[in-house]
Amino acid sequence: MRLLSAIAVTALVLSGQTAVAAPAPVQPDPLLAFLADPGRVDLAKAAQAREAKARARVLSAAAPGYTYAEREPAAQRGRNDNPWLAESTDFRKHRSAVFTGSLLADPTMPNVAEFAEPNDSAATASDSGVGTTHRAIRTTGKIAGADQDYYKLRGAGLTTIATRTDGSDLDTVLTVFDAAGKEIAANDTVGVSTDARLDVELTAGADFYVRVTGTQNTSGTYELTLAAGEGKGDKDFFAVDLKAGDVIGASVAGAARKVVVHDTRGRLVMGSQQDFSGVYPKESPLPGGGNAVADFVAPRDGRYSVGVEDGAGRYELTVKAFRPGSEKAGLQTVFVDFNGALVDTSVWGVPGEKQLSPLSKFLANWGLSAADENAVVSVAFETVRENLALHGKYGVKLLNSRDHADPWGQKNVSRLVIGGTIAESGVETVAIAQSIDPGNFGHEETGLVQLDLLSSPAGSPVSLNTYVKPGSDKVRFVGRALGNIAAHELGHLSGSWHQHQFNEHDTLMDQGGNPAAMFAVGADGIGGNADDTDMDFGEDHFVPNEGFTGVEDALSRTRWGYSRG
C-alpha cells in the first residue's frame, strides 16, 4: 500500500481482472497504478502503517450513546436475515448507534485444524476436502520467509478463496493453479489490507491447487477460507432511516467479519470484509478500526439497512450518520494547476517538497507546440467542469492557473496538479488522490496527474500517443483525457471508490486496466475523432478485485460531497 500516514487511492491501475492467466495483483493503492517497477514497493511495511492508522480511528474514541440489541432469538435464524426483514430501530433520532447481537455458525463451514507440513508443492498439497467431503472450510497456517503452503480442492463453480492476517506481519498472496500447473488466478491484497481474496469459477469435478505465500518474504500466521457456493451462515439486518445526503459509516467488531449496506430497493450498495478506514482523511468522522468497514451516501430519503455476516458469536456494529462536509464548511474551491507546483509528497509516503514541471514541458511529446497550450488547458479545464456540472445546492468553485491567482493554502481550497514526472515526485503512478473521502470532510487536499507516462512514445496502453492517428484532433484528445483523469481524482476526494472497468458501463470512476475508456477513445481505437465517447460519473458495480461488492452511485457521492445544504 503506502508508506505514509494518510492513504491515497489512484485513478488508474494498469492490471485488470484477477481471474485470468498470470495477472498482476491489484488493489486500491496509490503506488500500484502504472508502476514502472513494482518490486520497489514495500507492501508489508506500508500495510502495517495503514492498519495502525485505521485502528486509531474514532471507533474507540467516541462510542455512540444509543445501543440496540437484536431481537432475533439466540437459537433461531431467519427473523432478520435479509434487508426486508431488517429490525426497526430508532436510528433516525440518534444518528449514531451500536447494534449488538450474535451470529449462529454456518453448519456448512467447519473449522479445520492446521494441516501438517510439508505442503509446499502441488505434489504434497494438503487435501482440504472442499468440493468432495465439504462445501467449505476455514483453517489456519503459517508462512516463514520463502515458505509456501499448497491446498487441494475440487472445482464446484464459483469459489471464494480468502486469507485474513489479523495481528500478523504476513502480507499474503493467493494463487490458483489447475492440475497441469497452469496459473488460473492470483491476488496479492484485498483493498487496503494484507489479506488476499479471490472469487473464481472453477470447473466442476476438476482438481485445483491454492498456494499461499507472503510478499517480499514476509512471515506470520494466516487464516484461510475455502468455500464453494453460498453457505447457510446467519445474517442480521438493522433498519436505518436516512435523509438524502446523509453520509453513514459502519464498522463491525467481534465475531462478524462482513458488513453490508442495502438501499431502499433492497440492493446491495456496499459489502466489505476489510477495514479500509486508513484511506479516509484525518478530518473524516466516519468510524473504523473494526473487522470490516463500509460507507454510503444516501441519494434520497428513505429506509436503508445495515447488516453483518460471516461469523459465529457476539458482535458490535457501530453505525454513524453525518451531513456532508461542505454543508458546514461552505463552498469548496478546486484549483487546477497547469503551471507546475511545489508539492508536499509526504502525503504519499515520499518525504519532502518536490517541484513538478508544468504542462508546457510535455506538449512536444504529443506533437504539440507552445501555441497549443492555451487550447489544451481550455479543453482539459472544461472537461473537468462538465464532469462536475453540479447545479443548485450542489456545487464546487473551479479555478485554474491560467485565469486565476493561486489560492492554495487558503481555507476550503483543494488543488489538482496536472504536471510533473515520477522522477520528480518519487510517486510511482500516473494519477493519485490524497484520500478517499465519503462526504468530503477534508477540504484542503491535493490530487496529482503526472505526465511522463501519458506522453511517452506510442506503444504503451498508458500513453496517449498510442491512440493518435492521422486525422486525430490532438488538442481535443489530450485535453479531454487529462480532464477525465483529473475528474476521476476529484471523484476520490469527494468520496467515490473504483468501479468495474471491464463491464458494459464505462464511467469516470472505472479502475485502470482499460486506459482507452478513461481516455474517451471510441470503438475505432483512435483518439480525437468523431466517435470519441463521453465519460461521466455514474452508477456501476464496485471493481471486484478491490474487495468490495455491490453497486456504487458515484454521481450521487460526488454531488452530495459538494453539497452546500
N, C-alpha and C positions, 0 to 999 in steps of 0.2 A: 504494500500500500504506500504510505508516505512516511518520510522521516520528519514529521512535523506535528505541531500541536493542533492545528485546525485542518481537517482533512478535506481535500478538494476532489471534485469529480470531473473527468474530462468530457469533452464534447464527442470525440470520435475515437473509437477503438478499432484498429485495423482488422483484428481477428474476428471470426464470425461465430457461427453456432458451435455448440460443443459436440453434438452427436454426428461428427463427420470424421473422416480419417485424418490422423495426425494434426489436430487443430492446435493453435496456440491458446493457452489459457486466457480467460477473460474475466474481468470483474470491474465494478465501478471504481476506477483507480486513476489518480492523476498521472501516474508515471507509466501507465500501460496503454497509452494511445500513440500509435505510430512510433513505437520505440526504435531508436537507432541501434541500441544494444541492450536487449532485455536482461542479460546477465549482470549488468551493473546495478540492478535494483535489489536492495536488501529487504525482501518482503517480510522476513520474520521480525527483524528489528522494528520496521515500520508498523507492523501489525500490533506488536506489543505496546508501542506508544499510543496507537489509536485506541486499543482496548482500555488502556489506563484512562484515557480521556473520557471514554464512554462511561466507565464505572463511576467517574467523578460527577456525572450529571445530576440533575435535580431530583431524581427518584429518591435518593437517600436524604436529600436536604429539606424537602418540603412536602411531606406526606399530606394527602388530602384529608379533610376532616370528615367527609361523608363516606361511610363504609356500608356496602350492601353484600349480604351473604346469600348465595344462591339457594333457591327453594326446592330444587330437584332432590328427591330422597337419596340418601347416600348410597343405597344399594341398587338404585334404578337408573337406567339411562333412557333417553328418548324424550324427556319432558321439555328440554330446552336445547335440542341438538341441531337446530338449523335457524336461520335468520327469522323465519316466520313464526317460530316458537320462542323468540328471544324474551327473556323475562323483563317485564316493565319495571322501570326504576325512576327515581326522582332526580335523574342527572340534569335535566333542564334547569332546575332550581339551583343546584350546587355547582355544576360545570366542572367538577373535579371529584373523583371518586376512586376508592379502592374496592374492587369486586373480588370477593373471596369464594372459594369453592373447592371441589375435589373432582378429579377425573378418574374414571374407572379404567383399569388396564385393558389394552387391546388383546383379546384372547388369541388372536392370530399372529401375535408377535412376541414370542418368548425371549427372555434374556438368557443368552448362552455364555458360559464361561469362556475366558480367553483360550484360544486354540494354542496347542503346543507348537513350539519351534522344532525343526526348521520348516518354514513355509515361505522361503524366499525365491521360489520359482514356480512356474506353472506345474512342473512335474511333482513338486512337493506341496502344492496348494492345499490349504485347509478346506475340507468339504463342508460348506455352510448348510447344506440341505435345502436351501431356498430353491423352489421350483420342483422339488422332489418330495421331501417329508415336511417342509414348512412353506407357508406363503411368505414369511418374513422372519428375520431375526435381528436382535440387537446384541452386539458383543463388544469386547474391548481388546486393545492391543498396544504394543509399544514399538517405537521406532528409535533406533540409536544410530546416528550418523548416516552412513550409506546403506543401512539396513532397508529391507523391503519385505512386505507381507503380501502373500497371494491368497485369494479366496476363490473357490469354485462354486458356481451356481448354474442352474438350469434355466434357460430362457423361458419366459412366460408373458411376453408382451411388454407393456410399459413397466419399467423397473426403476425404482428410486434407490440410489446409492449415495450415502452421505456420511461424513465424519463430523464429530464435534471434538473440540480440543480445549474445553474449559479448564483453566488453571494449568495448562501445559505450554511448554516452549515450542512445541511442534507446530509447523506450518505444513498442512497435509496437501498432497497431490493424489488425485484419483485417476486411474487409467483402466479401461476395459479392453480386453483382448478376446478374440474368438479362439476356437480350438486350434486354429492354424497359426496363431501368434500374431494375427493382424490387429492393429490398434483400431478400435471401434469408436471410442470416445475418451475425452480427457477433460479434467478440470483442476485448476490449481487452487482457486479460492472462491468461496461464495461471498458475494457482497463485500463487506469491509471487515472480514474476519479471517482467521487462519483455518477455518473449516473449509471443506470442499463438498460439492454436491453434483450429481448427475441424474437427470431424468431421461432415460434412453430406452428405445424399443429394442428388445432382444428376441430374436426368433424363437418361437415356442419349440421346446424339445431339444434345442441345441445347447451345448456346453459353452460357458464363458468364464473368464477369469478376471477378477478385480485385483488390481495392485494398489497398495497404499505405500507411499513414500513421503519423505519430508523434503521441502525445498532447501537447497543450499546446505544439505546435511544437518538440518535442524533435528532435534531429538525430543522425545517425550511420549506421553500416553495419548491415546485417542479412543473414542467410542465410534463404532461403525454400525450403521443401519443398512440392511439389505432387504428390500421389500418389493414384491411383485404385485401390482394391482392395489385396489383400495382395501384398507383394513376395516376393523369394526371398533376402532377406538372411540372413546367418549368425547363429546364436544359440549361446551357450554357457551351460550349466547346471551348477551345483555343488551337491552334497547337503550339507545341514547338519542334524545330529541335535540336536533340542532337547527340553528338558523343558517340561512345562506351566508357563506363566507366564513363560518366557524372553522377554525383550524384545530384538529384534535391530534394528540399524541397518545399512544398506548404502549405500555411496557409491562411484560409479564415476568414474574419471578416465581420460584418454587418448582413444582413438578412439571408445569406446562412448558412446551418447547416452541409453540407456534401461536401467533396472534393474527387475527383476521378482522377486516372491516368490510361490511356489506352495505350497499346503498339502499335507498328507499324502494328499489325494484328487486332487491334481493341479490343483486350481482356482487361478486367479489371485486372490491376495488383496491384492496391491498392485502396480501398474505405474506407474512415474513417469519422466518425461523432464525433471524440473526439480529444482533444489536448493532445497528449502524449509526447510532447517535453521535459517534465521533465525527461525522461529516457535517453536523449542524454548526452554525456559527456560535460563538460564545454568547451572543445576545439571545439566542433562541430559548424560550421557556419550556420547550417540549421535553417530556420525560425520556429517560434512557437508563442504562445500567442493568437491564434485566437479561433474561434468556433470549428474548425476542422483542423487537420494537416495530411499530407501524405508525404511519402518519396519514392524514387525509384532510382535504379541504372540501367542505360541503358545498355543492353547486346550487342547492336550493333548500328551502325549509323542509323539514320532514323528520321521520323516524328512521334512524340508521341503527346498525347493530355492530357490536364489537364482541368477538368470540375468542376462545382459547381451545387448542387442540394438542394432540401428540404428547401424551404423558400419562402418568398414573400417580395420583396423590394430590396433596394440597397445593394450591397456587394462590397468588395475589396478583391481580390485574389492575394496574394504575392507568386511569384514563383522565386526561385533562383537556379542556377546551379553551381556546383563546380567540380573540378577534385579530384580524391581520395586523401586522406591524405598522403599515402605513396609515391605518386609521388613527393611530395615536401619534406617530412620529411626524406625519404630514407627507406632503408630496415628495416622492423620490426623484432625484435627478441622476441620470446616467450620462456620463461624459465619454464619448467615443473619440479616442486619441489616436490619430494617424501620424503624429509628428515625432514618434519616438518618445520614450518616457523613462524616467528613473523609477524602477520598480523594486520594492522590498520583496525579494523572492523567498524570504524566510517563511512566509505563509505557505509555501510549498516544500519546505524542508531543505532549501538551498540557502544557507546563511549569506546575508549581505544585501546591499543595494546594487542593482545591475542596470547599466544604461543600455537600452534597447534601440536598435536602428529604426528609422522611420519607414513608412510605406514607400517613399520615393526611392529608396535604395534597392528595391526589388522589382521595380517596373520593367527594367530592361530584361530581366529573366523571363518575363512573359511576352517579350517582343513589343513592349510599350515604351513610350518616350516620356520625358518630363512634362510635355504638353498634355499628356493624357491623365495626369494625376488628378486634376480637378474633377474630371468626368468620373474616374473610378471612385473617388471619395463620394461624389454625389450619388452614384448608384448604390454603393455599399450602405451609406447612411439612410437613404430612402428605403432600402430593403429592410433594415432594422426597424425603421419607423412603421413600415407596412406590417411587419410581423408583430409589432407591439401596438397595433391600431386599437387602442382601448379608449372607449368613449364614456361620457357621463361621469359617474363616480369612480370609474376605473381610469387610471392614467399615470403616465410617467413623463417627466420632462427630459427630453433628449437634446443634448448639446454635442457639438463636435469641434475638434481642434482647428478646423479651417475657419469657422464662422464665429467662434466664441472664445472668450478668455478661459483659461484652465481653472475650474473651480475645485479641483481635487484637494482634499484636506478640509473642506467645509462640511458642516453637518448635513446629513442625508444625501451625500454625494458618493455614488459608486462610479467606477470607471471601467471601460472596456478598451484595452490597449491592443491595437492592430499593428504589429510590427515586431522586429527582433528575431533572433535565431536561438536555437538550442544551445549553441556555443556561447552566446552572450548571456543567456539567462541561467543556464545549467539545469533547466526544467525540460526533461526529455519527452516532449509531447508537442502536438500541433496546437491544441487549444485546451484551456483549463479554467475552471471557476474556483474561487476561494472556498466555496461551501455549496452544499445543497440546503436550501433554507425555506422549507414549507411555511408559508405565511409571511415571508420576507421581513424578518425581525432584525437582520443585520443590514444597515443602510449605508455602510462605508466600506465596501469590499471591492476587490479587483478581479476582473476576468482578463484573459490573455489569449490572443490569436497570433501565433508565431508564423513567419512567412517563409522560412528556408525550405522546408519540405514541400509546401504548397507551390513554390516557384522553382522546384528542381526540374531537371530535364524530363521530357516525356518518357513514359515507360512505367513509372510507379503509379499505382491507382490513387495515391495521395496527392500527386502533382496535378495542378490544373492544366498544365501543358499537355498532358495525356489526352485531353478531350478537345483540344484546339485543333481545328482542321481548316482547310481553305474555305472561306466564307463565314467563319466564326466571327462574331462581334466580340472581340476580346475584352474590350472595356466593359461591356454589359455582363459578360460571363464572369470575369474576375470580380467585378463589383458585387454581383449577386451572390456568388459563392462566399465571399468574405462576409457579406451581410447575414447570410444564413447561419454561418458558423458562429458569428458574434451573437445572433439572436438565440442560438442554442445555449450558449454560456449564460446569457441573461435568463433563460428558462431555468437553469440550475439555481441561479441566485434568487429567483422568485419561487423556487420550491419544487421543480419537476425532476423526476428521475429519468433514466433512459427507457426508451420504448423499443419494440421489436423492429429490427431493421430489415428483416427478410420476409415479412409477410406482405399482404396486398396493400397495406396502408403505409405510405411514406409521409413521415411527419418530421417537424423540426427537432423533436427530442429523440429521434432514432439514434441508437448506438452506432458506433463506427462499424467498419467491415463492409459497408456499402457506400463508399465515398461519392460515387456518381449521383446517387439520390440526393445526398446532402448538398452537392454542388448544383442541383437542379438540372442535370443533364437529362435530356429526353430519351425516348426509345431508340433513336438513331445513334446514340453514343457520342454525339457531337454537342459540345457546349457552345452557347452563344448563337443559337438559331431559333427558328420559329417553334420548334417542338419542345423547347425547354419547359420544365414543369414549375409549378408554384408550390413551394413548401410553406406549411403553416403549422402552428400549434394545433393539436387535435387530440382526439380520444383514440387510444390504442393499447394493446397489451404491453405490460412490462416486458423488457427483454428477458428471455428465460435464464440466461447464464449469469445474471447478477443476483439471483437468489430470491426474487420477488415473484408473486403470482397475482393475477387479476388485471383489471382494466384501469389505466390511468387517464384522467382527463386533464391534460397539460394546459389546455386553453383556460379552463376554469382556475387551475392553480395559478397561472400567470395573471389572469385578470384580478383575482382576489389578492394576490401578492402585492399588487399595486393599487389596491382599493383605498380610496380616501374617505370612505364612510358616507 
